[in-house]
Amino acid sequence: MIGKKMETALNERVEGETSADNVVENLKMAQNAPGALFMIGRELGQRVFTSPANEGAQ
């Protein structure tokens, strides 16, 4: 059994890689679509970063 910190770190890594894969796929699809890059940029700009050090501080 792995520790809670290790499990959290692994989950964050998987989420990050999934997110990056999604961005790459969206960019590939957008290459011939006018305005698509603007929409992707707007979508990415709405994401909120949560520092792992501050996650449990609420």
C-alpha distance matrix in Angstrom:
0.0 3.8 6.7 9.4 11.9 10.1 9.5 13.1 14.4 13.3 14.8 17.9 18.3 18.4 20.8 22.9 23.3 24.1 26.6 28.2 28.6 30.3 32.6 33.6 34.3 36.4 38.4 39.1 40.4 42.4 44.4 47.5 47.2 49.4 47.7 44.2 43.1 44.4 42.3 39.1 39.8 40.5 37.2 35.2 37.1 36.0 32.3 31.0 28.8 26.3 25.3 21.6 23.0 25.1 22.7 22.1 25.6 27.4
3.8 0.0 3.8 6.6 8.4 6.4 6.5 10.0 10.9 10.2 12.2 14.8 15.3 15.9 18.2 20.0 20.7 21.9 24.1 25.5 26.3 28.1 30.1 31.2 32.2 34.2 35.9 36.9 38.4 40.2 42.1 45.3 45.0 47.0 45.2 41.7 40.4 41.7 39.8 36.5 37.0 37.7 34.6 32.3 34.1 33.2 29.4 28.0 25.5 23.1 21.8 18.1 19.5 21.8 19.7 19.4 22.8 24.9
6.7 3.8 0.0 3.8 5.5 5.3 6.2 8.7 10.0 10.7 12.3 14.3 15.4 16.7 18.4 20.0 21.3 22.6 24.3 25.9 27.1 28.7 30.4 31.8 33.1 34.8 36.4 37.8 39.2 40.7 42.7 45.9 45.4 47.2 45.1 41.8 40.4 41.3 39.5 36.3 36.4 36.9 34.0 31.7 33.1 32.0 28.3 26.4 23.8 21.0 19.5 15.7 16.6 18.9 17.0 16.3 19.6 21.8
9.4 6.6 3.8 0.0 3.8 5.5 5.0 6.1 8.6 9.9 10.5 12.2 14.2 15.4 16.4 18.2 20.1 21.0 22.3 24.3 25.7 26.9 28.5 30.3 31.6 32.8 34.7 36.3 37.5 38.8 41.0 44.1 43.3 44.9 42.7 39.5 38.1 38.8 36.8 33.9 33.9 34.1 31.2 29.0 30.3 28.9 25.3 23.3 20.9 17.9 16.7 12.9 14.0 15.8 13.5 12.8 16.3 18.3
11.9 8.4 5.5 3.8 0.0 3.8 5.4 5.1 6.1 8.6 9.9 10.6 12.3 14.4 15.3 16.4 18.4 20.0 20.9 22.5 24.4 25.7 27.0 28.7 30.3 31.5 33.0 34.8 36.3 37.3 39.3 42.6 41.9 43.4 41.1 38.0 36.3 37.0 35.3 32.2 32.0 32.4 29.7 27.2 28.3 27.3 23.6 21.5 18.7 15.8 14.0 10.2 11.2 13.6 12.1 12.0 15.1 17.7
10.1 6.4 5.3 5.5 3.8 0.0 3.8 5.4 5.1 6.1 8.6 9.9 10.5 12.4 14.2 15.2 16.6 18.4 19.8 21.1 22.6 24.3 25.8 27.1 28.7 30.3 31.7 33.1 34.8 36.1 37.9 41.3 40.9 42.6 40.6 37.3 35.7 36.7 35.1 31.8 31.8 32.6 29.8 27.2 28.7 28.1 24.3 22.6 19.8 17.5 15.8 12.2 13.9 16.5 14.9 15.3 18.6 21.0
9.5 6.5 6.2 5.0 5.4 3.8 0.0 3.8 5.5 5.1 6.1 8.6 9.9 10.7 12.3 14.2 15.5 16.5 18.2 20.0 21.2 22.6 24.4 25.9 27.1 28.6 30.4 31.8 33.1 34.6 36.7 39.8 39.3 41.1 39.1 35.8 34.5 35.5 33.6 30.4 30.7 31.3 28.2 26.0 27.8 26.7 23.0 21.6 19.3 17.0 16.2 12.7 14.9 16.8 14.4 14.9 18.5 20.3
13.1 10.0 8.7 6.1 5.1 5.4 3.8 0.0 3.8 5.5 5.1 6.2 8.6 10.0 10.5 12.2 14.3 15.3 16.3 18.3 20.0 21.0 22.5 24.4 25.8 26.9 28.6 30.4 31.6 32.8 34.9 38.1 37.3 38.9 36.6 33.5 32.0 32.8 30.9 27.8 27.9 28.3 25.4 23.1 24.5 23.4 19.7 18.0 15.7 13.2 12.5 9.1 11.7 13.3 10.8 11.8 15.3 17.1
14.4 10.9 10.0 8.6 6.1 5.1 5.5 3.8 0.0 3.8 5.5 5.2 6.2 8.8 9.9 10.5 12.4 14.3 15.2 16.5 18.4 20.0 21.1 22.6 24.4 25.8 27.1 28.8 30.4 31.5 33.3 36.7 36.2 37.8 35.7 32.5 30.8 31.7 30.2 26.9 26.8 27.6 24.9 22.2 23.8 23.2 19.5 18.0 15.2 13.3 12.0 8.9 11.6 13.9 12.3 13.9 17.0 19.2
13.3 10.2 10.7 9.9 8.6 6.1 5.1 5.5 3.8 0.0 3.8 5.4 5.1 6.3 8.6 9.8 10.7 12.3 14.2 15.4 16.5 18.4 20.1 21.2 22.6 24.4 25.9 27.2 28.8 30.3 32.1 35.4 35.1 37.0 35.2 31.8 30.3 31.6 30.0 26.6 27.0 28.0 25.1 22.6 24.6 24.1 20.4 19.6 17.1 15.8 15.1 12.3 15.3 17.3 15.3 17.0 20.2 22.0
14.8 12.2 12.3 10.5 9.9 8.6 6.1 5.1 5.5 3.8 0.0 3.8 5.4 5.2 6.2 8.5 10.0 10.6 12.2 14.2 15.4 16.5 18.4 20.1 21.1 22.5 24.5 25.9 27.1 28.5 30.7 33.8 33.2 35.0 33.1 29.7 28.5 29.6 27.6 24.4 25.0 25.7 22.5 20.4 22.5 21.6 17.9 17.2 15.3 14.0 14.2 11.7 15.1 16.4 13.7 15.6 18.9 20.2
17.9 14.8 14.3 12.2 10.6 9.9 8.6 6.2 5.2 5.4 3.8 0.0 3.8 5.5 5.1 6.0 8.6 9.8 10.3 12.2 14.1 15.2 16.4 18.3 19.9 21.0 22.5 24.4 25.8 26.7 28.8 32.1 31.4 32.9 30.8 27.6 26.1 27.0 25.3 22.0 22.2 22.9 20.0 17.5 19.4 18.8 15.0 14.2 11.9 10.9 11.0 9.1 12.8 14.1 11.9 14.5 17.4 18.8
18.3 15.3 15.4 14.2 12.3 10.5 9.9 8.6 6.2 5.1 5.4 3.8 0.0 3.8 5.5 5.1 6.2 8.6 9.8 10.5 12.3 14.2 15.4 16.6 18.4 20.0 21.2 22.7 24.5 25.7 27.4 30.8 30.6 32.3 30.5 27.2 25.5 26.9 25.5 22.0 22.2 23.6 20.8 18.1 20.3 20.3 16.6 16.4 14.0 13.7 13.4 11.8 15.2 17.0 15.4 18.0 20.8 22.4
18.4 15.9 16.7 15.4 14.4 12.4 10.7 10.0 8.8 6.3 5.2 5.5 3.8 0.0 3.8 5.4 5.2 6.1 8.5 9.9 10.5 12.3 14.3 15.4 16.5 18.3 20.1 21.2 22.6 24.3 26.2 29.4 29.1 31.2 29.6 26.1 24.9 26.5 24.7 21.2 22.1 23.4 20.3 18.1 20.8 20.5 17.0 17.3 15.7 15.6 16.1 14.5 18.2 19.5 17.3 19.7 22.8 23.9
20.8 18.2 18.4 16.4 15.3 14.2 12.3 10.5 9.9 8.6 6.2 5.1 5.5 3.8 0.0 3.8 5.5 5.1 6.0 8.6 9.9 10.5 12.3 14.3 15.3 16.4 18.4 20.0 21.1 22.4 24.7 27.8 27.0 28.9 27.0 23.5 22.4 23.6 21.7 18.4 19.2 20.1 16.9 14.8 17.5 16.9 13.4 13.8 12.7 12.9 14.1 13.2 17.1 17.7 15.4 18.2 21.0 21.7
22.9 20.0 20.0 18.2 16.4 15.2 14.2 12.2 10.5 9.8 8.5 6.0 5.1 5.4 3.8 0.0 3.8 5.4 5.1 6.2 8.6 9.8 10.6 12.4 14.3 15.4 16.6 18.5 20.1 21.0 22.9 26.3 25.8 27.4 25.5 22.2 20.5 21.9 20.4 16.9 17.3 18.7 15.9 13.2 15.7 15.9 12.4 13.0 11.4 12.4 13.2 12.9 16.6 17.5 15.9 19.2 21.5 22.6
23.3 20.7 21.3 20.1 18.4 16.6 15.5 14.3 12.4 10.7 10.0 8.6 6.2 5.2 5.5 3.8 0.0 3.8 5.4 5.0 6.1 8.6 9.9 10.6 12.3 14.2 15.4 16.5 18.5 19.9 21.5 24.9 24.8 26.9 25.4 21.9 20.5 22.4 21.0 17.4 18.2 20.1 17.4 14.9 17.9 18.4 15.2 16.4 15.0 16.1 16.8 16.3 20.0 21.2 19.5 22.6 25.2 26.2
24.1 21.9 22.6 21.0 20.0 18.4 16.5 15.3 14.3 12.3 10.6 9.8 8.6 6.1 5.1 5.4 3.8 0.0 3.8 5.5 5.1 6.2 8.7 10.0 10.6 12.3 14.3 15.4 16.6 18.3 20.4 23.5 23.1 25.3 23.9 20.3 19.4 21.3 19.4 15.9 17.5 18.9 15.8 14.0 17.4 17.4 14.5 16.1 15.6 16.8 18.2 17.8 21.6 22.2 20.2 23.1 25.8 26.3
26.6 24.1 24.3 22.3 20.9 19.8 18.2 16.3 15.2 14.2 12.2 10.3 9.8 8.5 6.0 5.1 5.4 3.8 0.0 3.8 5.4 5.1 6.3 8.8 10.0 10.6 12.5 14.4 15.5 16.4 18.7 21.8 21.1 22.9 21.1 17.7 16.5 18.0 16.2 12.7 13.9 15.3 12.3 10.2 13.6 13.7 11.0 12.9 12.7 14.6 16.4 16.8 20.5 20.7 19.0 22.3 24.5 24.9
28.2 25.5 25.9 24.3 22.5 21.1 20.0 18.3 16.5 15.4 14.2 12.2 10.5 9.9 8.6 6.2 5.0 5.5 3.8 0.0 3.8 5.4 5.1 6.3 8.7 9.9 10.7 12.5 14.4 15.3 16.9 20.3 20.2 22.0 20.5 17.1 15.5 17.5 16.4 12.6 13.5 15.8 13.4 10.9 14.2 15.3 12.8 14.9 14.3 16.5 17.7 18.3 21.9 22.5 21.3 24.7 26.7 27.4
28.6 26.3 27.1 25.7 24.4 22.6 21.2 20.0 18.4 16.5 15.4 14.1 12.3 10.5 9.9 8.6 6.1 5.1 5.4 3.8 0.0 3.8 5.5 5.2 6.2 8.6 9.9 10.6 12.4 14.2 15.8 19.0 19.2 21.6 20.7 17.0 16.0 18.5 17.1 13.5 15.3 17.6 15.0 13.2 16.9 17.8 15.6 17.9 17.7 19.7 21.1 21.3 25.0 25.7 24.1 27.3 29.6 30.2
30.3 28.1 28.7 26.9 25.7 24.3 22.6 21.0 20.0 18.4 16.5 15.2 14.2 12.3 10.5 9.8 8.6 6.2 5.1 5.4 3.8 0.0 3.8 5.5 5.1 6.1 8.6 9.9 10.6 12.2 14.5 17.4 16.9 19.2 18.0 14.3 13.8 16.0 14.1 10.7 13.1 14.9 12.0 11.0 14.8 15.3 13.6 16.4 17.0 19.3 21.3 21.9 25.5 25.7 23.9 27.1 29.3 29.4
32.6 30.1 30.4 28.5 27.0 25.8 24.4 22.5 21.1 20.1 18.4 16.4 15.4 14.3 12.3 10.6 9.9 8.7 6.3 5.1 5.5 3.8 0.0 3.8 5.5 5.1 6.2 8.7 10.0 10.4 12.5 15.7 15.2 17.0 15.6 12.1 10.8 13.1 11.8 8.1 9.9 12.3 10.2 8.6 12.3 13.6 12.4 15.4 15.9 18.8 20.7 21.9 25.4 25.4 24.2 27.7 29.4 29.6
33.6 31.2 31.8 30.3 28.7 27.1 25.9 24.4 22.6 21.2 20.1 18.3 16.6 15.4 14.3 12.4 10.6 10.0 8.8 6.3 5.2 5.5 3.8 0.0 3.8 5.5 5.1 6.2 8.7 9.8 10.9 14.4 14.9 17.1 16.5 13.0 11.7 14.7 14.0 10.6 12.4 15.3 13.6 12.1 15.6 17.3 16.0 18.9 19.1 21.9 23.4 24.4 27.8 28.3 27.1 30.6 32.5 32.9
34.3 32.2 33.1 31.6 30.3 28.7 27.1 25.8 24.4 22.6 21.1 19.9 18.4 16.5 15.3 14.3 12.3 10.6 10.0 8.7 6.2 5.1 5.5 3.8 0.0 3.8 5.4 5.1 6.3 8.6 10.3 13.2 13.5 16.3 16.1 12.4 12.2 15.3 14.0 11.0 13.7 16.1 14.1 13.5 17.2 18.4 17.4 20.6 21.2 23.9 25.7 26.5 30.1 30.4 28.8 32.2 34.2 34.3
36.4 34.2 34.8 32.8 31.5 30.3 28.6 26.9 25.8 24.4 22.5 21.0 20.0 18.3 16.4 15.4 14.2 12.3 10.6 9.9 8.6 6.1 5.1 5.5 3.8 0.0 3.8 5.4 5.2 6.1 8.8 11.4 10.8 13.2 12.6 8.8 8.9 11.7 10.2 7.5 10.6 12.8 11.0 11.1 14.6 15.8 15.5 19.0 20.2 23.2 25.4 26.7 30.2 30.0 28.5 31.9 33.7 33.5
38.4 35.9 36.4 34.7 33.0 31.7 30.4 28.6 27.1 25.9 24.5 22.5 21.2 20.1 18.4 16.6 15.4 14.3 12.5 10.7 9.9 8.6 6.2 5.1 5.4 3.8 0.0 3.8 5.4 5.0 6.3 9.7 9.9 12.0 11.6 8.3 7.3 10.8 10.5 7.8 10.1 13.1 12.2 11.8 14.9 16.9 16.8 20.2 21.1 24.3 26.2 27.7 31.1 31.1 30.0 33.6 35.2 35.2
39.1 36.9 37.8 36.3 34.8 33.1 31.8 30.4 28.8 27.2 25.9 24.4 22.7 21.2 20.0 18.5 16.5 15.4 14.4 12.5 10.6 9.9 8.7 6.2 5.1 5.4 3.8 0.0 3.8 5.5 5.7 8.8 10.0 13.0 13.6 10.4 10.3 13.9 13.6 11.3 13.8 16.7 15.7 15.4 18.6 20.5 20.2 23.6 24.4 27.4 29.2 30.4 33.8 34.0 32.8 36.3 38.1 38.2
40.4 38.4 39.2 37.5 36.3 34.8 33.1 31.6 30.4 28.8 27.1 25.8 24.5 22.6 21.1 20.1 18.5 16.6 15.5 14.4 12.4 10.6 10.0 8.7 6.3 5.2 5.4 3.8 0.0 3.8 5.7 7.4 7.7 11.1 12.0 8.7 9.9 13.2 12.3 10.8 13.9 16.1 15.0 15.7 18.9 20.2 20.4 24.0 25.3 28.3 30.5 31.8 35.3 35.1 33.7 37.1 38.8 38.6
42.4 40.2 40.7 38.8 37.3 36.1 34.6 32.8 31.5 30.3 28.5 26.7 25.7 24.3 22.4 21.0 19.9 18.3 16.4 15.3 14.2 12.2 10.4 9.8 8.6 6.1 5.0 5.5 3.8 0.0 3.8 5.6 5.0 7.8 8.4 5.3 6.5 9.8 9.5 8.6 11.4 13.6 13.4 14.2 16.9 18.6 19.4 23.0 24.6 27.8 30.1 31.8 35.1 34.8 33.6 37.1 38.6 38.2
44.4 42.1 42.7 41.0 39.3 37.9 36.7 34.9 33.3 32.1 30.7 28.8 27.4 26.2 24.7 22.9 21.5 20.4 18.7 16.9 15.8 14.5 12.5 10.9 10.3 8.8 6.3 5.7 5.7 3.8 0.0 3.8 5.8 8.2 9.9 7.9 8.1 11.6 12.4 11.4 13.5 16.2 16.4 16.7 19.2 21.4 22.1 25.6 26.9 30.2 32.2 33.9 37.1 37.0 36.1 39.7 41.1 41.0
47.5 45.3 45.9 44.1 42.6 41.3 39.8 38.1 36.7 35.4 33.8 32.1 30.8 29.4 27.8 26.3 24.9 23.5 21.8 20.3 19.0 17.4 15.7 14.4 13.2 11.4 9.7 8.8 7.4 5.6 3.8 0.0 3.8 6.5 9.3 8.4 9.8 12.7 13.4 13.4 15.7 17.9 18.3 19.3 21.5 23.5 24.6 28.2 29.8 33.2 35.4 37.1 40.4 40.1 39.1 42.6 44.0 43.6
47.2 45.0 45.4 43.3 41.9 40.9 39.3 37.3 36.2 35.1 33.2 31.4 30.6 29.1 27.0 25.8 24.8 23.1 21.1 20.2 19.2 16.9 15.2 14.9 13.5 10.8 9.9 10.0 7.7 5.0 5.8 3.8 0.0 3.8 6.3 5.5 8.1 10.3 10.5 11.3 13.7 15.3 15.8 17.4 19.5 21.1 22.5 26.3 28.2 31.6 34.1 36.0 39.2 38.6 37.5 41.0 42.2 41.6
49.4 47.0 47.2 44.9 43.4 42.6 41.1 38.9 37.8 37.0 35.0 32.9 32.3 31.2 28.9 27.4 26.9 25.3 22.9 22.0 21.6 19.2 17.0 17.1 16.3 13.2 12.0 13.0 11.1 7.8 8.2 6.5 3.8 0.0 3.8 5.5 7.6 8.7 9.8 11.5 13.1 14.3 15.7 17.5 18.8 20.6 22.6 26.3 28.4 31.9 34.4 36.7 39.7 38.8 38.0 41.6 42.4 41.7
47.7 45.2 45.1 42.7 41.1 40.6 39.1 36.6 35.7 35.2 33.1 30.8 30.5 29.6 27.0 25.5 25.4 23.9 21.1 20.5 20.7 18.0 15.6 16.5 16.1 12.6 11.6 13.6 12.0 8.4 9.9 9.3 6.3 3.8 0.0 3.8 5.6 5.3 6.4 8.8 10.1 10.8 12.5 14.5 15.5 17.2 19.4 23.0 25.3 28.9 31.5 33.9 36.8 35.7 35.0 38.5 39.2 38.4
44.2 41.7 41.8 39.5 38.0 37.3 35.8 33.5 32.5 31.8 29.7 27.6 27.2 26.1 23.5 22.2 21.9 20.3 17.7 17.1 17.0 14.3 12.1 13.0 12.4 8.8 8.3 10.4 8.7 5.3 7.9 8.4 5.5 5.5 3.8 0.0 3.8 5.4 5.0 6.2 8.5 9.8 10.5 12.3 14.1 15.7 17.3 21.0 23.2 26.6 29.2 31.4 34.4 33.6 32.6 36.1 37.1 36.5
43.1 40.4 40.4 38.1 36.3 35.7 34.5 32.0 30.8 30.3 28.5 26.1 25.5 24.9 22.4 20.5 20.5 19.4 16.5 15.5 16.0 13.8 10.8 11.7 12.2 8.9 7.3 10.3 9.9 6.5 8.1 9.8 8.1 7.6 5.6 3.8 0.0 3.8 5.4 5.0 6.0 8.5 9.7 10.4 12.0 14.4 15.8 19.4 21.1 24.7 27.0 29.3 32.2 31.6 31.0 34.6 35.5 35.1
44.4 41.7 41.3 38.8 37.0 36.7 35.5 32.8 31.7 31.6 29.6 27.0 26.9 26.5 23.6 21.9 22.4 21.3 18.0 17.5 18.5 16.0 13.1 14.7 15.3 11.7 10.8 13.9 13.2 9.8 11.6 12.7 10.3 8.7 5.3 5.4 3.8 0.0 3.8 5.5 5.1 6.1 8.6 9.9 10.4 12.6 14.9 18.3 20.5 24.1 26.6 29.3 31.9 30.9 30.4 34.0 34.5 33.9
42.3 39.8 39.5 36.8 35.3 35.1 33.6 30.9 30.2 30.0 27.6 25.3 25.5 24.7 21.7 20.4 21.0 19.4 16.2 16.4 17.1 14.1 11.8 14.0 14.0 10.2 10.5 13.6 12.3 9.5 12.4 13.4 10.5 9.8 6.4 5.0 5.4 3.8 0.0 3.8 5.4 5.1 6.1 8.6 9.8 11.0 13.2 16.8 19.3 22.8 25.6 28.0 30.9 29.6 28.8 32.2 33.0 32.1
39.1 36.5 36.3 33.9 32.2 31.8 30.4 27.8 26.9 26.6 24.4 22.0 22.0 21.2 18.4 16.9 17.4 15.9 12.7 12.6 13.5 10.7 8.1 10.6 11.0 7.5 7.8 11.3 10.8 8.6 11.4 13.4 11.3 11.5 8.8 6.2 5.0 5.5 3.8 0.0 3.8 5.4 5.0 6.1 8.5 10.1 11.3 15.0 17.0 20.5 23.1 25.3 28.3 27.4 26.5 30.1 31.0 30.5
39.8 37.0 36.4 33.9 32.0 31.8 30.7 27.9 26.8 27.0 25.0 22.2 22.2 22.1 19.2 17.3 18.2 17.5 13.9 13.5 15.3 13.1 9.9 12.4 13.7 10.6 10.1 13.8 13.9 11.4 13.5 15.7 13.7 13.1 10.1 8.5 6.0 5.1 5.4 3.8 0.0 3.8 5.4 5.1 6.0 8.8 10.3 13.6 15.5 19.2 21.6 24.2 26.9 26.0 25.6 29.2 29.8 29.4
40.5 37.7 36.9 34.1 32.4 32.6 31.3 28.3 27.6 28.0 25.7 22.9 23.6 23.4 20.1 18.7 20.1 18.9 15.3 15.8 17.6 14.9 12.3 15.3 16.1 12.8 13.1 16.7 16.1 13.6 16.2 17.9 15.3 14.3 10.8 9.8 8.5 6.1 5.1 5.4 3.8 0.0 3.8 5.5 5.0 6.5 9.3 12.5 15.2 18.7 21.5 24.2 26.8 25.4 24.9 28.3 28.7 27.9
37.2 34.6 34.0 31.2 29.7 29.8 28.2 25.4 24.9 25.1 22.5 20.0 20.8 20.3 16.9 15.9 17.4 15.8 12.3 13.4 15.0 12.0 10.2 13.6 14.1 11.0 12.2 15.7 15.0 13.4 16.4 18.3 15.8 15.7 12.5 10.5 9.7 8.6 6.1 5.0 5.4 3.8 0.0 3.8 5.4 5.4 7.2 10.9 13.6 16.8 19.9 22.2 25.1 23.7 22.7 26.1 26.9 26.0
35.2 32.3 31.7 29.0 27.2 27.2 26.0 23.1 22.2 22.6 20.4 17.5 18.1 18.1 14.8 13.2 14.9 14.0 10.2 10.9 13.2 11.0 8.6 12.1 13.5 11.1 11.8 15.4 15.7 14.2 16.7 19.3 17.4 17.5 14.5 12.3 10.4 9.9 8.6 6.1 5.1 5.5 3.8 0.0 3.8 5.4 5.5 9.0 10.9 14.5 17.1 19.5 22.3 21.4 20.7 24.3 25.1 24.7
37.1 34.1 33.1 30.3 28.3 28.7 27.8 24.5 23.8 24.6 22.5 19.4 20.3 20.8 17.5 15.7 17.9 17.4 13.6 14.2 16.9 14.8 12.3 15.6 17.2 14.6 14.9 18.6 18.9 16.9 19.2 21.5 19.5 18.8 15.5 14.1 12.0 10.4 9.8 8.5 6.0 5.0 5.4 3.8 0.0 3.8 5.5 8.1 10.4 14.0 16.6 19.6 21.9 20.6 20.4 24.0 24.2 23.7
36.0 33.2 32.0 28.9 27.3 28.1 26.7 23.4 23.2 24.1 21.6 18.8 20.3 20.5 16.9 15.9 18.4 17.4 13.7 15.3 17.8 15.3 13.6 17.3 18.4 15.8 16.9 20.5 20.2 18.6 21.4 23.5 21.1 20.6 17.2 15.7 14.4 12.6 11.0 10.1 8.8 6.5 5.4 5.4 3.8 0.0 3.8 6.4 9.7 12.8 16.0 18.8 21.2 19.3 18.7 22.0 22.3 21.4
32.3 29.4 28.3 25.3 23.6 24.3 23.0 19.7 19.5 20.4 17.9 15.0 16.6 17.0 13.4 12.4 15.2 14.5 11.0 12.8 15.6 13.6 12.4 16.0 17.4 15.5 16.8 20.2 20.4 19.4 22.1 24.6 22.5 22.6 19.4 17.3 15.8 14.9 13.2 11.3 10.3 9.3 7.2 5.5 5.5 3.8 0.0 3.8 6.6 9.7 12.9 15.4 18.0 16.5 15.7 19.1 19.8 19.2
31.0 28.0 26.4 23.3 21.5 22.6 21.6 18.0 18.0 19.6 17.2 14.2 16.4 17.3 13.8 13.0 16.4 16.1 12.9 14.9 17.9 16.4 15.4 18.9 20.6 19.0 20.2 23.6 24.0 23.0 25.6 28.2 26.3 26.3 23.0 21.0 19.4 18.3 16.8 15.0 13.6 12.5 10.9 9.0 8.1 6.4 3.8 0.0 3.8 6.4 9.8 12.5 14.8 13.0 12.4 15.9 16.3 15.8
28.8 25.5 23.8 20.9 18.7 19.8 19.3 15.7 15.2 17.1 15.3 11.9 14.0 15.7 12.7 11.4 15.0 15.6 12.7 14.3 17.7 17.0 15.9 19.1 21.2 20.2 21.1 24.4 25.3 24.6 26.9 29.8 28.2 28.4 25.3 23.2 21.1 20.5 19.3 17.0 15.5 15.2 13.6 10.9 10.4 9.7 6.6 3.8 0.0 3.8 6.4 9.3 11.6 10.5 10.4 14.1 14.6 15.0
26.3 23.1 21.0 17.9 15.8 17.5 17.0 13.2 13.3 15.8 14.0 10.9 13.7 15.6 12.9 12.4 16.1 16.8 14.6 16.5 19.7 19.3 18.8 21.9 23.9 23.2 24.3 27.4 28.3 27.8 30.2 33.2 31.6 31.9 28.9 26.6 24.7 24.1 22.8 20.5 19.2 18.7 16.8 14.5 14.0 12.8 9.7 6.4 3.8 0.0 3.8 6.3 8.4 7.0 6.6 10.4 11.0 11.7
25.3 21.8 19.5 16.7 14.0 15.8 16.2 12.5 12.0 15.1 14.2 11.0 13.4 16.1 14.1 13.2 16.8 18.2 16.4 17.7 21.1 21.3 20.7 23.4 25.7 25.4 26.2 29.2 30.5 30.1 32.2 35.4 34.1 34.4 31.5 29.2 27.0 26.6 25.6 23.1 21.6 21.5 19.9 17.1 16.6 16.0 12.9 9.8 6.4 3.8 0.0 3.8 5.3 5.3 6.4 9.9 10.3 12.2
21.6 18.1 15.7 12.9 10.2 12.2 12.7 9.1 8.9 12.3 11.7 9.1 11.8 14.5 13.2 12.9 16.3 17.8 16.8 18.3 21.3 21.9 21.9 24.4 26.5 26.7 27.7 30.4 31.8 31.8 33.9 37.1 36.0 36.7 33.9 31.4 29.3 29.3 28.0 25.3 24.2 24.2 22.2 19.5 19.6 18.8 15.4 12.5 9.3 6.3 3.8 0.0 3.8 5.4 5.3 8.2 9.8 12.2
23.0 19.5 16.6 14.0 11.2 13.9 14.9 11.7 11.6 15.3 15.1 12.8 15.2 18.2 17.1 16.6 20.0 21.6 20.5 21.9 25.0 25.5 25.4 27.8 30.1 30.2 31.1 33.8 35.3 35.1 37.1 40.4 39.2 39.7 36.8 34.4 32.2 31.9 30.9 28.3 26.9 26.8 25.1 22.3 21.9 21.2 18.0 14.8 11.6 8.4 5.3 3.8 0.0 3.8 5.8 7.5 8.0 11.2
25.1 21.8 18.9 15.8 13.6 16.5 16.8 13.3 13.9 17.3 16.4 14.1 17.0 19.5 17.7 17.5 21.2 22.2 20.7 22.5 25.7 25.7 25.4 28.3 30.4 30.0 31.1 34.0 35.1 34.8 37.0 40.1 38.6 38.8 35.7 33.6 31.6 30.9 29.6 27.4 26.0 25.4 23.7 21.4 20.6 19.3 16.5 13.0 10.5 7.0 5.3 5.4 3.8 0.0 3.8 5.7 5.2 7.8
22.7 19.7 17.0 13.5 12.1 14.9 14.4 10.8 12.3 15.3 13.7 11.9 15.4 17.3 15.4 15.9 19.5 20.2 19.0 21.3 24.1 23.9 24.2 27.1 28.8 28.5 30.0 32.8 33.7 33.6 36.1 39.1 37.5 38.0 35.0 32.6 31.0 30.4 28.8 26.5 25.6 24.9 22.7 20.7 20.4 18.7 15.7 12.4 10.4 6.6 6.4 5.3 5.8 3.8 0.0 3.8 5.6 7.2
22.1 19.4 16.3 12.8 12.0 15.3 14.9 11.8 13.9 17.0 15.6 14.5 18.0 19.7 18.2 19.2 22.6 23.1 22.3 24.7 27.3 27.1 27.7 30.6 32.2 31.9 33.6 36.3 37.1 37.1 39.7 42.6 41.0 41.6 38.5 36.1 34.6 34.0 32.2 30.1 29.2 28.3 26.1 24.3 24.0 22.0 19.1 15.9 14.1 10.4 9.9 8.2 7.5 5.7 3.8 0.0 3.8 5.7
25.6 22.8 19.6 16.3 15.1 18.6 18.5 15.3 17.0 20.2 18.9 17.4 20.8 22.8 21.0 21.5 25.2 25.8 24.5 26.7 29.6 29.3 29.4 32.5 34.2 33.7 35.2 38.1 38.8 38.6 41.1 44.0 42.2 42.4 39.2 37.1 35.5 34.5 33.0 31.0 29.8 28.7 26.9 25.1 24.2 22.3 19.8 16.3 14.6 11.0 10.3 9.8 8.0 5.2 5.6 3.8 0.0 3.8
27.4 24.9 21.8 18.3 17.7 21.0 20.3 17.1 19.2 22.0 20.2 18.8 22.4 23.9 21.7 22.6 26.2 26.3 24.9 27.4 30.2 29.4 29.6 32.9 34.3 33.5 35.2 38.2 38.6 38.2 41.0 43.6 41.6 41.7 38.4 36.5 35.1 33.9 32.1 30.5 29.4 27.9 26.0 24.7 23.7 21.4 19.2 15.8 15.0 11.7 12.2 12.2 11.2 7.8 7.2 5.7 3.8 0.0
